[in-house]
Amino acid sequence: MPAEYFERPVLFDDLRDTIEMFFDLTGSRPINFGGPGAIPVSEIHAYFEMFGITDHLEKQLFLRRIRLLDETFLRYHQDKRQQDNGSSGNKNTGAAVNGGKKA
């Protein structure tokens, strides 16, 4: 097994609900040519409604945590895309999108 497997972060019990919420919501994010987009606030609000989360402070805490996880998720995918483009020599210039003409 890779060494990274044994270096996984410890998930504290009080964060399990946040992680579950993040994984539930990650399927609601838009995907475009640049990769995944941020989870829309409207989806987070719908999650609150669906699961009966009504306390204002609880909503605020969940929103902050989800946004932090989402920023990390998006940064990871952006860095990975840049690394993949750099290592393969395939830098997207926009030519394929614009009929062969550079934007």
Secondary structure, DSSP 8 states (H G I E B T S, - for coil): --GGGGG-----GGGHHHHHHHHHHHTTS-EETTEE----HHHHHHHHHHTT---HHHHHHHHHHHHHHHHHHHHHHHHHHHHHHHHHT----STTTTTTS--
